[in-house]
Amino acid sequence: MRLDEDTVRGTRERLGLTLAMVAQRAGTSKNTAMSAEHGADIRPTTARKIAEALGVEIVDLLGESDSPKKAAAPPSQPEERRALTAADLGAAETFSDVCNRLERFLDIADRKPLDDALLNMQHYLIRVAAGLSLPLMEKEAFRSLVLPTAARFVELARRFEEQRESGAADTEEETAQRRELVRELTRRISEAA
């Protein structure tokens, strides 16, 4: 996940903290704190530690357009803020890990052909990850947390489908189900963006 550079730096400076102080409070290295402040992709648990070190919620560090707290509420409705839970952060980290593992799997599959059993197991894992992430995408705070990961997941799932279609013969129903699942996740990501 990526934190908003200006928001992180502004919060740190407003508190009179140096990067070294933030790193010490967060229990991370100075380089990690610097990466977070410069908008690099960091783990959700690291983002939580940085937010705690700055005395704010993660959603406060996502920036103007991504933060439900900072988004302008319609005049007739009160501003709503939904904080991320530990379960949300765990789910985001797991989702990121699924993407990393899927990418490694695809890199191996590019180099050598894999048997159908292994392809079917990976297909099952992709469907489970997509199925579990769709309900979580309904939560605005979670969606802004994992949007880059979800976009990466959709791209990897498409890559997997292309590779699988070129080497395996599924029924039309199975192919249609996989495509519909990827379409649904893509639609939700597009709506969130």
ZIDA-V201580 format. One record per residue. RES is the residue in one letter. PSI is psi in radians with two decimals (999 if undefined). Layout:
res-><RES/RES>
psi-><PSI/PSI>
This chain:
res-><M/R/L/D/E/D/T/V/R/G/T/R/E/R/L/G/L/T/L/A/M/V/A/Q/R/A/G/T/S/K/N/T/A/M/S/A/E/H/G/A/D/I/R/P/T/T/A/R/K/I/A/E/A/L/G/V/E/I/V/D/L/L/G/E/S/D/S/P/K/K/A/A/A/P/P/S/Q/P/E/E/R/R/A/L/T/A/A/D/L/G/A/A/E/T/F/S/D/V/C/N/R/L/E/R/F/L/D/I/A/D/R/K/P/L/D/D/A/L/L/N/M/Q/H/Y/L/I/R/V/A/A/G/L/S/L/P/L/M/E/K/E/A/F/R/S/L/V/L/P/T/A/A/R/F/V/E/L/A/R/R/F/E/E/Q/R/E/S/G/A/A/D/T/E/E/E/T/A/Q/R/R/E/L/V/R/E/L/T/R/R/I/S/E/A/A>
psi-><2.74/2.34/2.70/2.15/-0.89/-0.66/-0.78/-0.87/-0.78/-0.73/-0.78/-0.82/-0.68/-0.60/-0.11/0.54/2.60/2.92/-0.69/-0.67/-0.73/-0.78/-0.76/-0.81/-0.64/-0.24/0.57/3.08/2.83/-0.64/-0.67/-0.76/-0.68/-0.73/-0.76/-0.72/-0.44/0.23/0.31/2.78/2.13/2.86/2.57/-0.62/-0.61/-0.72/-0.71/-0.74/-0.72/-0.77/-0.78/-0.68/-0.52/-0.05/0.53/3.02/2.75/-0.74/-0.43/-0.36/0.06/-0.23/2.98/-0.88/-0.42/-0.35/2.12/-0.51/-0.65/-0.25/2.48/2.18/2.56/2.56/-0.54/-0.18/2.47/2.69/2.31/2.41/2.11/1.90/2.64/2.45/2.95/-0.62/-0.68/-0.79/-0.71/-0.74/-0.71/-0.75/-0.70/-0.74/-0.72/-0.71/-0.68/-0.76/-0.77/-0.76/-0.67/-0.71/-0.75/-0.72/-0.79/-0.63/-0.71/-0.76/-0.49/-0.53/-0.54/2.57/2.51/2.66/2.85/-0.62/-0.74/-0.72/-0.73/-0.67/-0.76/-0.69/-0.76/-0.79/-0.65/-0.76/-0.71/-0.82/-0.76/-0.77/-0.66/-0.52/-0.46/-0.85/-0.59/-0.49/-0.23/-0.43/2.08/-0.78/-0.70/-0.74/-0.79/-0.47/-0.70/0.15/-0.83/-0.67/-0.72/-0.71/-0.71/-0.71/-0.78/-0.76/-0.76/-0.67/-0.71/-0.76/-0.73/-0.79/-0.76/-0.77/-0.71/-0.73/-0.54/-0.37/-0.20/2.62/1.83/2.91/2.76/-0.60/-0.76/-0.75/-0.76/-0.70/-0.77/-0.79/-0.69/-0.69/-0.77/-0.70/-0.74/-0.77/-0.72/-0.73/-0.80/-0.64/-0.75/-0.70/-0.58/-0.48/999>
